[in-house]
């Protein structure tokens, strides 16, 4: 019976294999981390070119994909076949959306989407582009009124 003695080269090879495995797992971890944190998908229910006043009545949505340091990768408007909050929630989950900017939203849908870990900016009123720019600048808040009104020659 022949005995197998572990030599110094055996230990070096096993150490190099362990280092490669650790390096690969670290690369995979950073790839997953960067993909999940750095890429954000934003959805805004629309009424013409403004944020829809009610979440459940929107027939069009703007979907944007943001990566890196607020770099816009894709921005598109999607016309929905009908206004349905259930269909809109399904689309949000199917498209892996992480941020919702909307007008009024019923508590049932708000709680459901919060439970699904969405970041929600609700009761936002005004132009879609202004709301989107404010989000990119980290200055968007809940209940923001983004429209400019002029009454008797003064901005209100």
CORHUTA-V741014 format. One record per residue. N is the residue number from 1. RES is the residue in three letters. PSI is psi in degrees with one decimal (* if undefined). BURIAL is 1 if it has 24 or more other ideal C-beta (glycine too) atoms within 12 Angstrom, else 0. D_FIRST is the distance of its C-alpha to the first C-alpha in Angstrom with 2 decimals. Layout:
N/RES/PSI/BURIAL/D_FIRST
N/RES/PSI/BURIAL/D_FIRST
//
This chain:
1/UNK/130.7/0/0.00
2/UNK/134.8/0/3.78
3/UNK/143.2/0/6.52
4/UNK/117.6/0/9.77
5/UNK/132.5/0/12.80
6/UNK/120.9/0/16.14
7/UNK/176.2/0/18.52
8/UNK/-36.6/0/22.29
9/UNK/-34.0/0/22.67
10/UNK/-45.6/0/20.60
11/UNK/-37.5/0/23.07
12/UNK/-42.6/0/26.00
13/UNK/-44.8/0/25.13
14/UNK/-35.8/0/24.75
15/UNK/-41.9/0/27.99
16/UNK/-35.2/0/29.82
17/UNK/-42.6/0/28.88
18/UNK/-39.7/0/30.21
19/UNK/-41.9/0/33.34
20/UNK/-41.9/0/33.96
21/UNK/-44.7/0/33.71
22/UNK/-43.5/0/36.10
23/UNK/-44.9/0/38.46
24/UNK/-41.1/0/38.63
25/UNK/-35.0/0/39.31
26/UNK/-42.6/0/42.04
27/UNK/-42.5/0/43.61
28/UNK/-42.5/0/43.65
29/UNK/-47.1/0/45.19
30/UNK/-36.0/0/47.90
31/UNK/-46.5/0/48.65
32/UNK/-43.2/0/49.14
33/UNK/-47.0/0/51.15
34/UNK/-39.5/0/53.39
35/UNK/-39.7/0/54.00
36/UNK/-34.1/0/55.00
37/UNK/-40.9/0/57.09
38/UNK/-27.1/0/58.60
39/UNK/125.0/1/59.82
40/UNK/140.4/1/62.68
41/UNK/126.3/1/64.45
42/UNK/139.5/1/68.08
43/UNK/137.5/1/70.45
44/UNK/113.4/1/74.22
45/UNK/135.7/1/76.39
46/UNK/153.0/1/79.50
47/UNK/104.8/1/83.14
48/UNK/-120.0/0/84.49
49/UNK/18.2/0/83.21
50/UNK/162.3/1/83.13
51/UNK/130.2/1/80.71
52/UNK/134.6/1/81.52
53/UNK/-26.9/0/83.60
54/UNK/133.1/0/81.63
55/UNK/-40.8/1/77.95
56/UNK/-7.6/1/78.68
57/UNK/4.8/0/81.33
58/UNK/133.8/1/79.45
59/UNK/2.5/0/79.33
60/UNK/145.4/1/77.69
61/UNK/151.1/1/74.89
62/UNK/126.5/1/73.78
63/UNK/128.9/1/70.03
64/UNK/144.6/1/68.71
65/UNK/122.7/1/65.24
66/UNK/134.0/1/65.04
67/UNK/160.7/0/62.13
68/UNK/-132.1/0/61.56
69/UNK/68.9/0/64.69
70/UNK/38.2/0/67.02
71/UNK/125.1/0/66.58
72/UNK/113.2/0/67.92
73/UNK/-41.1/0/65.42
74/UNK/142.9/0/67.33
75/UNK/122.6/0/70.59
76/UNK/151.9/0/72.00
77/UNK/135.1/0/74.60
78/UNK/126.5/1/73.78
79/UNK/127.5/0/76.55
80/UNK/149.3/1/75.71
81/UNK/-29.4/0/77.03
82/UNK/163.1/0/78.76
83/UNK/111.7/0/79.03
84/UNK/120.9/0/76.56
85/UNK/-31.3/1/74.77
86/UNK/-44.2/0/71.96
87/UNK/-39.4/0/71.38
88/UNK/-42.1/1/71.53
89/UNK/-40.1/1/68.95
90/UNK/-42.9/0/66.71
91/UNK/-40.9/1/67.12
92/UNK/-44.4/1/66.35
93/UNK/-37.3/0/63.05
94/UNK/-34.9/0/62.18
95/UNK/3.5/1/62.82
96/UNK/47.2/0/60.83
97/UNK/142.0/1/63.92
98/UNK/-18.6/1/63.63
99/UNK/132.2/1/67.31
100/UNK/126.0/1/70.47
101/UNK/118.1/1/73.92
102/UNK/172.1/1/76.63
103/UNK/-134.9/1/80.06
104/UNK/141.7/1/80.65
105/UNK/136.1/1/77.76
106/UNK/148.1/0/77.81
107/UNK/-35.1/0/75.88
108/UNK/-47.5/0/73.74
109/UNK/-35.9/1/72.33
110/UNK/-49.5/1/72.19
111/UNK/-39.6/0/70.06
112/UNK/-46.9/0/67.79
113/UNK/-34.4/1/67.17
114/UNK/-40.4/0/66.69
115/UNK/-32.4/0/64.13
116/UNK/10.6/0/62.33
117/UNK/32.5/0/62.26
118/UNK/147.6/1/64.97
119/UNK/121.3/0/67.12
120/UNK/127.0/1/70.69
121/UNK/103.6/1/73.91
122/UNK/167.7/1/76.63
123/UNK/34.0/1/80.43
124/UNK/132.8/1/80.38
125/UNK/133.1/1/83.53
126/UNK/-165.9/1/84.43
127/UNK/140.5/1/83.27
128/UNK/-44.2/1/79.68
129/UNK/-37.1/0/79.22
130/UNK/-43.1/1/80.53
131/UNK/-41.2/1/78.17
132/UNK/-45.2/1/75.23
133/UNK/-40.8/1/76.19
134/UNK/-38.0/1/76.63
135/UNK/-44.3/1/73.16
136/UNK/-31.7/0/71.71
137/UNK/5.8/0/73.64
138/UNK/32.3/0/72.46
139/UNK/5.7/0/76.09
140/UNK/136.2/1/76.20
141/UNK/163.2/0/76.86
142/UNK/148.4/0/77.59
143/UNK/26.5/0/81.27
144/UNK/132.5/1/81.95
145/UNK/110.9/0/85.21
146/UNK/-3.0/1/84.74
147/UNK/145.2/0/88.04
148/UNK/126.6/0/90.87
149/UNK/140.0/0/94.24
150/UNK/117.6/0/97.57
151/UNK/122.6/0/100.47
152/UNK/40.4/0/103.83
153/UNK/4.5/0/102.28
154/UNK/141.0/0/99.63
155/UNK/129.2/0/95.87
156/UNK/*/0/94.98
//
